[in-house]
Amino acid sequence: LFAPVAARLHRGEPLANLGNFIDDPIQLDNPGWSSLSGNAWNATIMLVDRYGNLITALPGSEVDAKRIHGTLHGQPCGSLVTTFSSLPPGQPGLVVGGFGTVEVIVNQESAERRFHAQPGDRVLFSEGGWWGET
């Protein structure tokens, strides 16, 4: 999206030619995530990428350097790791992805298929034990 727009602007094309002006933008009330307590969060899956990774709305800055775990559809979906290769093949986990948000992943597999998940589904994250554990 950005490269074609940048190229057209570089060639001197007027900004007005690149699309329609929006004079009534919609502000979304819900950012797609909420803090449930000091160490738990609820986040919406916003997007599934072409590899089946589940991109949530939870900012990585909320969980930075915390030992968090996720639960999706009542199933544990892993803990926060720094890279896909930190997980054995087929193991689910959580990473802070390219959008800067927490993603549910499965190393060398599709998290979308593993968890039968889609945009709009909610993921529960908690620090320490699995969701619901003390």
N, C-alpha and C positions, 0 to 999 in steps of 0.2 A: 504494500500500500504506500509506504513512504517513498520508496525509490522512484516509482513512476511520477508521483506528485513533485518530488524534488527535481526530477529531470525536466518536467514541463515548466516549472518555475524558473529553472536555470536558463531555459530557452527563451524566457521573457514572456511567457503566457500569463495573462492577468489572472490573479487569484479568483476573480468572479467566474472565470470559465471552468473552474475545477469542480464545481458543484453548487447545489442550491444553498442559499443563506438560510440558516435556521434562526428565526427570531422568537421562537417560543420553546426553548429547550425544556426538557422534563428533568427535574431533580428527583432522583430516587430517594425515598425515605430510609430504606433499609440498606445498609452497606453490604449485606450478605453475610454478616457474621456478628456474633455478640459474645461478650464475656459473661459466663455463667457464674463465675466466682473468681477469686484471685488466681486459680490454677486450672480453669476449665473454660472451653470455648465451644461454640456451636457455629458451624460455617456451611454455607451453601456451595455445592459444586456448580461452578459457573460455566465450565467448558470441559469438554473431553477432547484432547488433542489426537492427532492421527495415529499415535502409538497406543492410545487407550489410557493415557495418564489422566487422572481426575484433578483438574485445577480448581482449587477452592478459592473463596474470597478472603480467607484468613491471612492477613499480612504476616510475612515471615518475621518482621520486627516485633510482633507480639510474642513470639515463641523463641526468639533468638537465644541460643545457648541453654535452652531448657530441655529437660528430658521429658518429651511428650510422647504420647501414644494416641492412636486414633481408633475409633469404632465407627463402622459403616454398616447399616442394616443389621445391627446386633453382632457383627463379626469384627474381631480385632483386625485392623488394617496396618499394623506395624508401628514402629517408632521412628523418630527423626534421625536421619542419617545425612551425611554430607554428599555422598555420591551413590549412584545406582550400583556401582561395583562393590560398595560396602555390603551389599546383600548377596546371598547365594541365589543362583537362578531359581525363579519361581517364588521367591520370598517377597511378601509385601512390605512396604515401608513408606515413609514420608520424607519429602525433600522440600527445600525452598527452591522453587523453579525460576525460570527466566522472567516470569511476570512479577517476581518478588513475593509470591504467595505460596502457601503450603499446598503441595500436591500429594495425592495418594498414588503410589506407583507399585508395580510388581516387576522385579528385575527380569527382563527378557520375555515378559508376557503383558497382557492387557489387563489393567486394573478394572477397566469398564466391564469386561467380560467376567473377570473373577468375582466381582462384587455385584454384578447385574445393576450397575449404577448409571445414572444419567444426570444431565444438568437439572438443578432444582432439588436434588436429593441433599440431605443434610449429613454432615460428618461431625461427630463429637470428638473433641480433643481434650486430653487431660494430662496434667503433669504428674509424674510419679507412676502409680499403678494404672492398670487398665480402667476404663470408665466404669464407675460403680464400685471399684475396690477401695478399701480404706488403707 
